[in-house]
């Protein structure tokens, strides 16, 4: 507003100067056309007006110079303010990005802790299944021998009744939790092929188990560890196709996008990342996929 007012003062000064010049012009014209009829008094009036005009022009020049100086200072001040505002905006954007990155890292830590808790639960389930299998395979306790004379008859009756210990064929094999834990253990040891075989056994024997999505996911993870990108992509795709509502589905879909990027296929990568955002918007992978989409565009 100050700059606008200053520019207005300059314009008014120029207008005032113009009016003063036009007032003197008739006298000058009179002297030019009829100088012989002009008196000394007229000449003095003209000289006085010219002097006044010169003084006023000088004053206006000074005022305009001051106004221009003030306007220049105001423009410089505005430029500095805009520069500081731009710097603050960039700094604020950097702070927001840093905070978002920190939140994502915290979420990843929470997800890791949840994964550790799930691993503990799976280990406990495996131990419980192993104990149940051991109890089922153990022979029942025989009744104590009687000291009466009917001991032989009682034992004979027991034999005739067919009371025999269970055979080894009736013992059950490992359950899904035990198989899953065995597969994870093999995977951690680096025995990816053995781990994959165990996970596949879990899927074959217990297809309805709640651990089936995890087993299919870690089959893909074992192939990814072996740098078998095509096989890993197919395994992760099976997680999304067979178990779309599981917690592993969003992670598997995100990994498919990452695999596509490793293969240099940006078109498929964008498709996978967009699917993660669209199908699993509340997942942590959706936020990561959105960032990846901005990077590859």
NORDA-V328355 format. One record per residue. N is the residue number from 0. PHI is phi in degrees with one decimal (NA if undefined). OMEGA is omega in whole degrees, 0 to 359 (none if undefined). Layout:
n: (N:N)
phi: (PHI:PHI)
omega: (OMEGA:OMEGA)
This chain:
n: (0:1:2:3:4:5:6:7:8:9:10:11:12:13:14:15:16:17:18:19:20:21:22:23:24:25:26:27:28:29:30:31:32:33:34:35:36:37:38:39:40:41:42:43:44:45:46:47:48:49:50:51:52:53:54:55:56:57:58:59:60:61:62:63:64:65:66:67:68:69:70:71:72:73:74:75:76:77:78:79:80:81:82:83:84:85:86:87:88:89:90:91:92:93:94:95:96:97:98:99:100:101:102:103:104:105:106:107:108:109:110:111:112:113:114:115:116:117:118:119:120:121:122:123:124:125:126:127:128:129:130:131:132:133:134:135:136:137:138:139:140:141:142:143:144:145:146:147:148:149:150:151:152:153:154:155:156:157:158:159:160:161:162:163:164:165:166:167:168:169:170:171:172:173:174:175:176:177:178:179:180:181:182:183:184:185:186:187:188:189:190:191:192:193:194:195:196:197:198:199:200:201:202:203:204:205:206:207:208:209:210:211:212:213:214:215:216:217:218:219:220:221:222:223:224:225:226:227:228:229:230:231:232:233:234:235:236:237:238:239:240:241:242:243:244:245:246:247:248:249:250:251:252:253:254:255:256:257:258:259:260:261:262:263:264:265:266:267:268:269:270:271:272:273:274:275:276:277:278:279:280:281:282:283:284:285:286:287:288:289:290:291:292:293:294:295:296)
phi: (NA:-62.8:-64.4:-65.5:-63.6:-64.0:-64.2:-67.9:-61.1:-61.5:-65.0:-66.0:-63.3:-63.6:-65.6:-62.3:-60.5:-63.6:-62.9:-65.1:-64.2:-66.8:-72.3:-82.9:-58.0:-59.7:-66.2:-62.8:-64.2:-63.5:-65.9:-70.2:-90.9:-137.0:-62.1:-70.6:-95.3:-77.1:-93.6:-65.0:-62.5:-63.5:-64.7:-62.9:-61.1:-63.9:-61.5:-66.0:-65.2:-64.7:-65.4:-64.0:-63.4:-64.2:-63.3:-65.3:-64.0:-63.8:-63.2:-63.9:-61.7:-64.0:-63.1:-65.6:-64.1:-64.8:-63.8:-64.3:-63.5:-63.1:-63.0:-63.2:-65.5:-63.0:-63.2:-64.1:-63.5:-62.4:-63.1:-63.0:-63.5:-63.8:-64.4:-64.8:-63.9:-63.6:-63.2:-64.7:-63.1:-62.6:-63.8:-64.1:-61.2:-64.1:-63.6:-63.5:-61.7:-63.0:-65.4:-63.3:-63.2:-64.2:-63.5:-63.2:-64.4:-65.0:-63.9:-64.1:-64.6:-62.8:-63.3:-64.4:-63.2:-64.1:-63.2:-66.1:-64.8:-63.6:-64.4:-64.0:-62.7:-63.3:-66.2:-64.9:-63.8:-63.7:-64.7:-65.6:-63.6:-62.9:-66.0:-62.5:-65.5:-65.7:-67.0:-67.3:-83.1:-73.3:-72.0:-67.7:-71.0:-79.9:-66.4:-66.2:-69.9:-89.2:-85.6:-75.5:-73.5:-88.3:-59.2:-64.3:-67.2:-65.8:-66.8:-67.3:-64.1:-61.8:-68.5:-68.5:-73.3:80.6:-80.2:-128.8:-67.4:-66.1:-80.2:-64.4:-70.1:-87.3:-70.0:-80.9:-83.5:-64.1:-81.8:-63.5:-65.7:-68.3:-63.2:-62.6:-64.6:-62.3:-64.7:-63.3:-61.9:-65.3:-66.4:-68.5:-78.4:93.6:-87.6:-65.5:-65.6:-64.5:-60.7:-63.5:-62.8:-67.4:-63.3:-65.7:-63.4:-61.4:-65.0:-73.3:-86.0:-135.0:-65.4:-92.4:-68.1:-70.9:-91.3:-60.6:-60.5:-66.1:-62.6:-65.0:-63.8:-74.9:-63.0:-63.0:-65.5:-65.8:-67.9:-65.5:-62.8:-83.1:66.4:-88.2:-66.1:-64.1:-65.3:-64.3:-61.1:-65.0:-66.6:-67.8:-63.0:-66.5:-62.1:-66.8:-74.5:-87.5:-129.8:-65.7:-94.5:-78.0:-69.6:-82.7:-64.7:-63.8:-66.1:-63.2:-66.0:-63.8:-65.4:-63.0:-63.3:-65.3:-64.1:-61.2:-65.6:-63.2:-84.4:81.2:-100.4:-69.8:-63.3:-66.6:-61.6:-61.7:-64.3:-64.1:-65.1:-65.0:-64.3:-60.8:-64.9:-75.8:-87.9:-131.0:-65.0:-92.6:-83.0:-64.6:-63.6:-65.0:-65.6:-66.1:-65.3:-61.9:-64.9:-65.9:-63.0:-68.6:-73.6:-94.4:-82.3)
omega: (179:179:179:179:180:178:177:177:179:181:179:178:178:179:179:178:180:179:180:179:181:177:181:185:179:179:178:179:179:179:182:185:182:184:183:181:181:178:178:179:178:180:179:180:180:179:179:179:179:180:179:179:180:179:180:179:178:179:179:178:179:180:179:179:178:179:178:178:179:179:178:179:179:179:178:178:178:179:178:180:178:179:179:179:178:179:179:179:179:179:180:178:178:178:180:178:179:179:178:178:178:179:179:179:177:178:177:177:177:179:178:178:177:177:178:178:178:178:178:178:179:179:178:177:179:179:179:178:179:178:178:179:179:179:180:182:182:180:180:180:180:179:181:181:180:180:180:182:181:182:182:180:181:180:178:178:179:180:181:180:176:178:181:178:181:179:180:183:180:179:181:176:180:178:183:180:180:177:180:179:177:179:178:179:179:180:178:178:182:179:186:181:178:178:180:178:181:179:178:176:177:180:181:185:184:184:181:182:177:177:181:178:179:180:179:179:183:169:176:180:179:178:178:177:179:181:176:187:181:179:179:179:179:180:178:176:178:177:181:183:185:185:185:181:182:178:181:188:182:179:180:180:177:179:176:176:179:178:178:177:178:178:179:182:183:180:178:179:178:179:181:181:177:177:178:181:184:186:183:187:183:182:176:180:179:177:178:180:178:177:180:179:178:182:187:178:none)
